[in-house]
Amino acid sequence: MNHIGRAPAANGTGEQLDFWSFVDLAGHRLADEFGFPHRLATRLLLTLNRASAIVTYDLESTVHRPRGHSWAAFRLLFVTWLAGPLEPGRAATLAGMSRAAVSNLAKTLVADGMLARTPGARDGRSVILSLTDDGRRAMLDIFAAQNERERQWADVLTETEQRMLIMLLDKLIAGREQFDARERS
């Protein structure tokens, strides 16, 4: 099944391919030449990953980079802003990041005056991350721009379609319990 009726490029060099014709080509070759049976599953995950990458890049390049931050920095600031003061491990779980990434980002965001690191009460090694006053003010501005861009993306779909997509993605995520899916924790 071709996306919008496009046939896979047949020149063998890949130069004529766009993303959708590549997905079509991949489906044909994986099934016909290599015998892989789960063509629709491959197409689903290629499309899901592509959509996620496009939206993430757009948000980072239009909202976050112009304000001097990366998408990863936004995610850490966002969870700290909304969940309140957090230990780095908890922030990593909520932001879907590794503890090492949170540690490295926190150093930069502390130096930028957006985050504060204070000793934790649990033991002498624990720390708590929290937004500074400058960080809270910045997040109001940053999220106003982010939320407007989110609206622009979401408006491509009707409200019913948005709810259906959320429901389907929730189902996909919940389904990971049926097999040994790995994720950051």
Phi and psi in degrees as GROMACS dihedral restraints (atoms count N, CA, C in turn):
[ dihedral_restraints ]
;  ai    aj    ak    al  type     phi  dphi    fc
    3     4     5     6     1   -92.0    20    10
    4     5     6     7     1   145.7    20    10
    6     7     8     9     1   -77.3    20    10
    7     8     9    10     1   123.0    20    10
    9    10    11    12     1    54.3    20    10
   10    11    12    13     1    36.0    20    10
   12    13    14    15     1    70.1    20    10
   13    14    15    16     1    15.0    20    10
   15    16    17    18     1   -85.9    20    10
   16    17    18    19     1   137.5    20    10
   18    19    20    21     1   -89.8    20    10
   19    20    21    22     1   148.5    20    10
   21    22    23    24     1   -61.2    20    10
   22    23    24    25     1   144.8    20    10
   24    25    26    27     1   -66.0    20    10
   25    26    27    28     1   139.9    20    10
   27    28    29    30     1  -112.8    20    10
   28    29    30    31     1     8.5    20    10
   30    31    32    33     1   -80.0    20    10
   31    32    33    34     1    -8.9    20    10
   33    34    35    36     1    80.4    20    10
   34    35    36    37     1    -8.0    20    10
   36    37    38    39     1   -98.5    20    10
   37    38    39    40     1   -18.8    20    10
   39    40    41    42     1    81.3    20    10
   40    41    42    43     1    -5.2    20    10
   42    43    44    45     1   -68.5    20    10
   43    44    45    46     1   -27.9    20    10
   45    46    47    48     1   -87.6    20    10
   46    47    48    49     1    -4.3    20    10
   48    49    50    51     1   -78.8    20    10
   49    50    51    52     1   138.2    20    10
   51    52    53    54     1  -107.1    20    10
   52    53    54    55     1  -176.9    20    10
   54    55    56    57     1   -58.9    20    10
   55    56    57    58     1   -47.9    20    10
   57    58    59    60     1   -68.2    20    10
   58    59    60    61     1   -39.3    20    10
   60    61    62    63     1   -69.7    20    10
   61    62    63    64     1   -29.8    20    10
   63    64    65    66     1   -65.4    20    10
   64    65    66    67     1   -43.3    20    10
   66    67    68    69     1   -60.7    20    10
   67    68    69    70     1   -42.4    20    10
   69    70    71    72     1   -61.6    20    10
   70    71    72    73     1   -47.2    20    10
   72    73    74    75     1   -60.1    20    10
   73    74    75    76     1   -45.9    20    10
   75    76    77    78     1   -59.3    20    10
   76    77    78    79     1   -45.1    20    10
   78    79    80    81     1   -59.3    20    10
   79    80    81    82     1   -45.8    20    10
   81    82    83    84     1   -63.0    20    10
   82    83    84    85     1   -50.1    20    10
   84    85    86    87     1   -66.8    20    10
   85    86    87    88     1   -43.1    20    10
   87    88    89    90     1   -62.7    20    10
   88    89    90    91     1   -39.3    20    10
   90    91    92    93     1   -78.6    20    10
   91    92    93    94     1   -52.5    20    10
   93    94    95    96     1   -76.5    20    10
   94    95    96    97     1   -42.4    20    10
   96    97    98    99     1   -88.3    20    10
   97    98    99   100     1   -35.7    20    10
   99   100   101   102     1  -109.7    20    10
  100   101   102   103     1    -9.8    20    10
  102   103   104   105     1    78.1    20    10
  103   104   105   106     1    15.0    20    10
  105   106   107   108     1   -73.6    20    10
  106   107   108   109     1   126.2    20    10
  108   109   110   111     1   -86.3    20    10
  109   110   111   112     1   -14.0    20    10
  111   112   113   114     1  -101.6    20    10
  112   113   114   115     1    58.1    20    10
  114   115   116   117     1   -60.2    20    10
  115   116   117   118     1   -45.3    20    10
  117   118   119   120     1   -66.0    20    10
  118   119   120   121     1   -38.4    20    10
  120   121   122   123     1   -61.9    20    10
  121   122   123   124     1   -42.2    20    10
  123   124   125   126     1   -62.3    20    10
  124   125   126   127     1   -45.8    20    10
  126   127   128   129     1   -61.8    20    10
  127   128   129   130     1   -42.8    20    10
  129   130   131   132     1   -58.6    20    10
  130   131   132   133     1   -49.7    20    10
  132   133   134   135     1   -73.8    20    10
  133   134   135   136     1   -34.1    20    10
  135   136   137   138     1   -61.1    20    10
  136   137   138   139     1   -43.0    20    10
  138   139   140   141     1   -67.6    20    10
  139   140   141   142     1   -43.2    20    10
  141   142   143   144     1   -61.7    20    10
  142   143   144   145     1   -46.0    20    10
  144   145   146   147     1   -64.1    20    10
  145   146   147   148     1   -40.1    20    10
  147   148   149   150     1   -65.2    20    10
  148   149   150   151     1   -45.0    20    10
  150   151   152   153     1   -60.4    20    10
  151   152   153   154     1   -44.7    20    10
  153   154   155   156     1   -61.8    20    10
  154   155   156   157     1   -44.2    20    10
  156   157   158   159     1   -64.5    20    10
  157   158   159   160     1   -41.2    20    10
  159   160   161   162     1   -65.3    20    10
  160   161   162   163     1   -47.8    20    10
  162   163   164   165     1   -64.5    20    10
  163   164   165   166     1   -45.0    20    10
  165   166   167   168     1   -61.1    20    10
  166   167   168   169     1   -46.3    20    10
  168   169   170   171     1   -62.2    20    10
  169   170   171   172     1   -41.9    20    10
  171   172   173   174     1   -61.9    20    10
  172   173   174   175     1   -47.4    20    10
  174   175   176   177     1   -62.8    20    10
  175   176   177   178     1   -42.2    20    10
  177   178   179   180     1   -64.6    20    10
  178   179   180   181     1   -44.2    20    10
  180   181   182   183     1   -77.9    20    10
  181   182   183   184     1   -27.8    20    10
  183   184   185   186     1   -96.4    20    10
  184   185   186   187     1   -26.8    20    10
  186   187   188   189     1  -110.5    20    10
  187   188   189   190     1   -51.5    20    10
  189   190   191   192     1   -88.4    20    10
  190   191   192   193     1   -46.2    20    10
  192   193   194   195     1   -60.6    20    10
  193   194   195   196     1   -42.1    20    10
  195   196   197   198     1   -60.4    20    10
  196   197   198   199     1   -20.5    20    10
  198   199   200   201     1   -99.3    20    10
  199   200   201   202     1     6.9    20    10
  201   202   203   204     1    86.7    20    10
  202   203   204   205     1    16.7    20    10
  204   205   206   207     1  -129.5    20    10
  205   206   207   208     1   161.6    20    10
  207   208   209   210     1   -95.3    20    10
  208   209   210   211     1   171.1    20    10
  210   211   212   213     1   -61.8    20    10
  211   212   213   214     1   -41.6    20    10
  213   214   215   216     1   -62.5    20    10
  214   215   216   217     1   -42.5    20    10
  216   217   218   219     1   -61.9    20    10
  217   218   219   220     1   -42.3    20    10
  219   220   221   222     1   -58.6    20    10
  220   221   222   223     1   -45.8    20    10
  222   223   224   225     1   -59.6    20    10
  223   224   225   226     1   -41.9    20    10
  225   226   227   228     1   -67.5    20    10
  226   227   228   229     1   -44.8    20    10
  228   229   230   231     1   -62.5    20    10
  229   230   231   232     1   -40.7    20    10
  231   232   233   234     1   -61.0    20    10
  232   233   234   235     1   -49.8    20    10
  234   235   236   237     1   -68.5    20    10
  235   236   237   238     1   -34.3    20    10
  237   238   239   240     1   -69.5    20    10
  238   239   240   241     1   -38.0    20    10
  240   241   242   243     1   -63.0    20    10
  241   242   243   244     1   -48.2    20    10
  243   244   245   246     1   -87.5    20    10
  244   245   246   247     1   -33.9    20    10
  246   247   248   249     1   -89.1    20    10
  247   248   249   250     1   -12.7    20    10
  249   250   251   252     1    89.1    20    10
  250   251   252   253     1  -174.2    20    10
  252   253   254   255     1   -54.9    20    10
  253   254   255   256     1   134.1    20    10
  255   256   257   258     1  -138.0    20    10
  256   257   258   259     1   149.3    20    10
  258   259   260   261     1   -72.2    20    10
  259   260   261   262     1   148.6    20    10
  261   262   263   264     1   -54.6    20    10
  262   263   264   265     1   -38.0    20    10
  264   265   266   267     1   -63.3    20    10
  265   266   267   268     1   -40.6    20    10
  267   268   269   270     1   -68.8    20    10
  268   269   270   271     1   -40.7    20    10
  270   271   272   273     1   -60.7    20    10
  271   272   273   274     1   -40.4    20    10
  273   274   275   276     1   -61.8    20    10
  274   275   276   277     1   -44.7    20    10
  276   277   278   279     1   -62.1    20    10
  277   278   279   280     1   -48.0    20    10
  279   280   281   282     1   -66.5    20    10
  280   281   282   283     1   -33.8    20    10
  282   283   284   285     1   -88.0    20    10
  283   284   285   286     1    -6.5    20    10
  285   286   287   288     1    68.5    20    10
  286   287   288   289     1    39.1    20    10
  288   289   290   291     1  -125.2    20    10
  289   290   291   292     1   166.6    20    10
  291   292   293   294     1   -80.2    20    10
  292   293   294   295     1   158.6    20    10
  294   295   296   297     1   -63.3    20    10
  295   296   297   298     1   -36.5    20    10
  297   298   299   300     1   -63.5    20    10
  298   299   300   301     1   -41.6    20    10
  300   301   302   303     1   -63.1    20    10
  301   302   303   304     1   -42.4    20    10
  303   304   305   306     1   -63.1    20    10
  304   305   306   307     1   -43.0    20    10
  306   307   308   309     1   -59.9    20    10
  307   308   309   310     1   -46.9    20    10
  309   310   311   312     1   -66.3    20    10
  310   311   312   313     1   -44.1    20    10
  312   313   314   315     1   -64.3    20    10
  313   314   315   316     1   -39.7    20    10
  315   316   317   318     1   -60.0    20    10
  316   317   318   319     1   -40.0    20    10
  318   319   320   321     1   -58.2    20    10
  319   320   321   322     1   -46.4    20    10
  321   322   323   324     1   -65.4    20    10
  322   323   324   325     1   -44.4    20    10
  324   325   326   327     1   -71.0    20    10
  325   326   327   328     1   -29.6    20    10
  327   328   329   330     1   -67.2    20    10
  328   329   330   331     1   -46.3    20    10
  330   331   332   333     1   -61.6    20    10
  331   332   333   334     1   -32.9    20    10
  333   334   335   336     1   -78.8    20    10
  334   335   336   337     1    -6.5    20    10
  336   337   338   339     1    82.3    20    10
  337   338   339   340     1    13.2    20    10
  339   340   341   342     1   -91.6    20    10
  340   341   342   343     1   -34.8    20    10
  342   343   344   345     1  -119.0    20    10
  343   344   345   346     1   153.0    20    10
  345   346   347   348     1  -118.4    20    10
  346   347   348   349     1   143.4    20    10
  348   349   350   351     1  -114.4    20    10
  349   350   351   352     1   121.1    20    10
  351   352   353   354     1  -124.2    20    10
  352   353   354   355     1   153.5    20    10
  354   355   356   357     1   -61.2    20    10
  355   356   357   358     1   140.5    20    10
  357   358   359   360     1   -85.7    20    10
  358   359   360   361     1   160.5    20    10
  360   361   362   363     1   -83.5    20    10
  361   362   363   364     1   -17.5    20    10
  363   364   365   366     1   -65.1    20    10
  364   365   366   367     1   -49.9    20    10
  366   367   368   369     1  -158.8    20    10
  367   368   369   370     1  -179.8    20    10
  369   370   371   372     1   -69.7    20    10
  370   371   372   373     1   -15.8    20    10
  372   373   374   375     1   -98.0    20    10
  373   374   375   376     1   -18.5    20    10
  375   376   377   378     1   -75.6    20    10
  376   377   378   379     1   148.9    20    10
  378   379   380   381     1  -131.9    20    10
  379   380   381   382     1   160.9    20    10
  381   382   383   384     1  -122.4    20    10
  382   383   384   385     1   132.4    20    10
  384   385   386   387     1   -99.4    20    10
  385   386   387   388     1   135.8    20    10
  387   388   389   390     1  -147.5    20    10
  388   389   390   391     1   156.3    20    10
  390   391   392   393     1   -75.3    20    10
  391   392   393   394     1   143.6    20    10
  393   394   395   396     1   -81.4    20    10
  394   395   396   397     1   173.9    20    10
  396   397   398   399     1   -60.1    20    10
  397   398   399   400     1   -41.6    20    10
  399   400   401   402     1   -62.1    20    10
  400   401   402   403     1   -39.0    20    10
  402   403   404   405     1   -64.0    20    10
  403   404   405   406     1   -41.6    20    10
  405   406   407   408     1   -65.2    20    10
  406   407   408   409     1   -43.2    20    10
  408   409   410   411     1   -63.3    20    10
  409   410   411   412     1   -42.6    20    10
  411   412   413   414     1   -64.2    20    10
  412   413   414   415     1   -40.1    20    10
  414   415   416   417     1   -65.2    20    10
  415   416   417   418     1   -33.3    20    10
  417   418   419   420     1   -61.9    20    10
  418   419   420   421     1   -44.3    20    10
  420   421   422   423     1   -68.5    20    10
  421   422   423   424     1   -46.7    20    10
  423   424   425   426     1   -61.9    20    10
  424   425   426   427     1   -46.2    20    10
  426   427   428   429     1   -72.4    20    10
  427   428   429   430     1   -27.7    20    10
  429   430   431   432     1   -59.6    20    10
  430   431   432   433     1   -44.9    20    10
  432   433   434   435     1   -68.4    20    10
  433   434   435   436     1   -41.8    20    10
  435   436   437   438     1   -61.8    20    10
  436   437   438   439     1   -46.9    20    10
  438   439   440   441     1   -64.6    20    10
  439   440   441   442     1   -35.5    20    10
  441   442   443   444     1   -66.4    20    10
  442   443   444   445     1   -40.6    20    10
  444   445   446   447     1   -68.2    20    10
  445   446   447   448     1   -37.7    20    10
  447   448   449   450     1   -58.7    20    10
  448   449   450   451     1   -42.8    20    10
  450   451   452   453     1   -60.5    20    10
  451   452   453   454     1   -43.5    20    10
  453   454   455   456     1   -59.9    20    10
  454   455   456   457     1   -44.3    20    10
  456   457   458   459     1   -63.6    20    10
  457   458   459   460     1   -48.3    20    10
  459   460   461   462     1   -66.0    20    10
  460   461   462   463     1   -30.9    20    10
  462   463   464   465     1   -64.9    20    10
  463   464   465   466     1   -12.0    20    10
  465   466   467   468     1   -65.3    20    10
  466   467   468   469     1   -26.7    20    10
  468   469   470   471     1  -108.1    20    10
  469   470   471   472     1   152.2    20    10
  471   472   473   474     1   -70.5    20    10
  472   473   474   475     1   166.6    20    10
  474   475   476   477     1   -59.9    20    10
  475   476   477   478     1   -40.4    20    10
  477   478   479   480     1   -62.8    20    10
  478   479   480   481     1   -44.2    20    10
  480   481   482   483     1   -63.1    20    10
  481   482   483   484     1   -39.0    20    10
  483   484   485   486     1   -61.1    20    10
  484   485   486   487     1   -45.7    20    10
  486   487   488   489     1   -64.9    20    10
  487   488   489   490     1   -38.6    20    10
  489   490   491   492     1   -64.7    20    10
  490   491   492   493     1   -43.1    20    10
  492   493   494   495     1   -64.0    20    10
  493   494   495   496     1   -43.2    20    10
  495   496   497   498     1   -59.2    20    10
  496   497   498   499     1   -45.3    20    10
  498   499   500   501     1   -60.3    20    10
  499   500   501   502     1   -44.9    20    10
  501   502   503   504     1   -66.8    20    10
  502   503   504   505     1   -41.1    20    10
  504   505   506   507     1   -66.5    20    10
  505   506   507   508     1   -39.8    20    10
  507   508   509   510     1   -58.8    20    10
  508   509   510   511     1   -42.8    20    10
  510   511   512   513     1   -64.4    20    10
  511   512   513   514     1   -42.5    20    10
  513   514   515   516     1   -60.9    20    10
  514   515   516   517     1   -45.7    20    10
  516   517   518   519     1   -66.0    20    10
  517   518   519   520     1   -44.5    20    10
  519   520   521   522     1   -64.0    20    10
  520   521   522   523     1   -30.2    20    10
  522   523   524   525     1   -67.3    20    10
  523   524   525   526     1   -12.0    20    10
  525   526   527   528     1   -63.7    20    10
  526   527   528   529     1   -17.2    20    10
  528   529   530   531     1   -72.0    20    10
  529   530   531   532     1   -13.2    20    10
  531   532   533   534     1   -78.6    20    10
  532   533   534   535     1   -12.5    20    10
  534   535   536   537     1  -146.0    20    10
  535   536   537   538     1   176.4    20    10
  537   538   539   540     1   -84.4    20    10
  538   539   540   541     1    67.6    20    10
  540   541   542   543     1   -74.6    20    10
  541   542   543   544     1   141.0    20    10
  543   544   545   546     1  -104.7    20    10
  544   545   546   547     1   144.0    20    10
  546   547   548   549     1  -154.7    20    10
  547   548   549   550     1   162.9    20    10
  549   550   551   552     1   -69.9    20    10
  550   551   552   553     1   141.7    20    10
